[in-house]
Amino acid sequence: MDKNQLLEIGRDWSFWDRKPPKSVARAVELPKALSNRTALVIQGVRRCGKSTLLTQMIGRYGLERKNCLFVNFEDPRLAGHLNFESLENLVRAFADARPDAAPLTVFLDEIQWVAGWERWLASKLERPGRFRFVISGSNAHLLSGELSTVLTGRHVTVELFPFDPAEFRKLRPKASLADYLHRGGFPEPVGSEDGDLLLRQYFGDILQRDVRERVGARSSLSLRQVAQMVFESAGSELSLRRIAAASGIAVETAAAWLEACEQAYLLFSCPWFGFSERKRSHRNRKYYPVDTALRRVSVTRASRDMGKALECATFVELRKRGFDVFYWRDAGEVDFVVQSIDGSTPIQVTLDGAAERHMRSLDAFHETFPSAREAVIVTMDNFPDALANIPPSSPATT
């Protein structure tokens, strides 16, 4: 593919002659400025709005549209040309068409499909010039494995999740929290009358394109069974042996598949809380979906499980705020525990307010960890505001 053909594809994706479409402004913290020495990496689950966020950066950073190149590497015209040579030719053609412009900002969407992109990008950042690079992708492993070595010190990572309640209400101003928990936060389904149909398609696409192709699973049916079982059991301790036995696969295979699901941001694991690494490693984990509606359309018994939906949404909100999230179960059970700069914070999730059993569990937790902070009770009335007063996990997150 020659430079003119590549540049024509870039023109189709970019906004040189038209304004970006209107969209819900995403409440995600970005670096104060783009740099030609470090790449900005946007990660997140498929269809959560990463491409839209890239276009919003034109306004957020006050960029000249004509000096911004956008390319999505899932464009079928690029099939068979997904290599670093095409990247080089594309960027050169863009630069040649603007010989006097600086800086030039290059947005490379779904870059994980391009073979050799990591080292190509590293070479660009090691010899900084007119270019500033922003890249995105769905699979955390593909974006972090080489990044941690080839691009050490050369990238800043920002995670993007589906809409939170405030973003959701920008499309549905009169919606309640229950509406949000039912419809979820994937942008396109939120505004569509065919939302559930789209979500079912998303679930299949993530499993097929971001998980199965990663692990080389022979059967998409078995992989789907594993994901559905974990979604069904969200918030409950789940052993790898149980998952493997129910799905007819080896324990090692179950572990690898769940890891791939987590790398694709389809779900997240929640380990047991304790200061002993040995004890933590011997306890089962809990698992939570990235989105409440994605869980609802993927399992059979989630439609009216509002309490579980609130618990799932609380986990994701904590994860979005940068916390490593744990659960605790011993003399009682605490839904979540996060480690802040001034101690551990236990969190209980309940629809209407803490019942006696919740308080007994919190008392047991404080007896075990007497220096822990005061508990946070999350309900339908105070989510997600109740989480705002938890101190950050480290000074760097302030």
Residue, then its C-alpha position, 0 to 999 in steps of 0.5 A: m500500500d503506497k503513501n497516498q493510499l495510506l494518507e487517504i485512509g488517514r483523511d477518512w478517519s481524521f477531522w481535517d475538513r469537518k468537526p468531530p461529532k458531538s459526544v458526552a465529555r468523558a470524566v477522565e483525568l488526562p495529562k496536562a499536556l502532550s509530549n513528544r518524548t512520551a506516548l499517551v496510552i488509552q486502555g479499556v474494554r472494547r466499545c467503552g468510548k476510547s475512540t471518542l475520547l481521542t477525538q475529544m482531545i482535540g478540544r481538551y488540548g486546543l489542537e489544530r484539527k489539520n495537524c492531527l492524524f487519526v487512524n483506526f487499525e480495525d479498518p478493513r482496508l488495512a488488513g494485510h498491511l498491519n506492520f510497522e512499515s505501514l506505520e512509518n509510511l503513514v506518518r511520513a506521508f502525513a508529515d510531508a503534507r505539512p512540512d511547516a507544521a509543528p507539532l503534529t499529533v498522531f492518534l493510533d486507535e486499536i494499535q495492538w493489531v499492528a505487528g512491531w508497533e512497540r519498537w517502532l514507537a520507541s524509536k520515534l520517542e527516543r529521537p523526539g521531533r515534531f510528532r506527539f503520539v496517542i495510542s489506544g487498545s482494548n487488550a491490556h496485555l498487548l499494551s502493557g507487556e512490551l510497554s513495560t520493557v521497550l517503552t519503559g519511561r516513555h509512556v503514560t497510561v490512562e484507563l477508560f471505563p464505561f459511563d459513570p452515572a453522571e455521564f449516563r445522565k447526560l444522555r438520559p437526564k431523567a434517569s434514576l440510579a436503578d436505570y443506570l444499573h439496568r442499562g449500564g454505561f456502554p455509550e452506544p447502548v445507553g442511547s439506543e433502543d436496541g441496547d440489549l442487542l448491542l450488549r450481547q454482541y459486545f459480549g461475544d466480540i470481546l470473548q472472540r476477538d480480545v480473549r479467544e484469539r489471545v489464548g488460542a481456545r479451541s472452543s468458544l462455547s467453553l470460553r463463554q461458559v467460563a465467562q458466564m459462570v463468573f458473571e453469574s457468581a459475581g461477588s461470591e468467592l469462586s475457586l478455579r477448581r469449581i470453574a474448571a470442573a463445571s466447564g470441563i477444562a483443566v484448572e490451568t486453562a481456567a486460570a489462563w482464560l480468566e487472566a485473559c478476560e481480565q486483560a481484556y477488561l471484561l471482568f476483574s478479580c477481587p482477592w481476599f484482604g490480608f497483610s500476609e501474601r501467603k494467606r492471600s494466595h490460598r484464598n479464593r477470589k471474587y470476580y466482578p464484570v466491567d458493566t452491570a448491563l453486560r452482566r445482565v444480558s449475559v446471564t439468566r438470573a441478573s435482571r432483578d438483582m439490584g443489590k448485586a448490580l450496586e455491588c458490581a458498580t461499586f467495585v468498578e467505581l473503586r477500580k476507576r479511582g485507582f484502588d486495588v480492591f479486596y474483600w474480607r471474610d473471616a469472623g464476618e464479611v466485608d464487601f470491599v477493602v481498599q488501602s489508602i495513604d492513611g489506612s485500610t477502609p472497609i466498605q459495605v454495599t447495601l440497597d437501603g442501609a446497613a443492617e445488623r449483620h453488616m455492622r457485626s461484620l464491620d466490628a469484626f473487621h475493626e477488631t482484626f484491624p484496629s487501625a483501619r479507618e471508619a467504614v463507608i456504607v454505600t446505598m442506592d441513595n449515596f452511590p457513588d458520592a459516598l466513595a468520594n471521601i476515601p483518601p487516595s491510595s497514594p499521594a500520586t493519585t491526588 
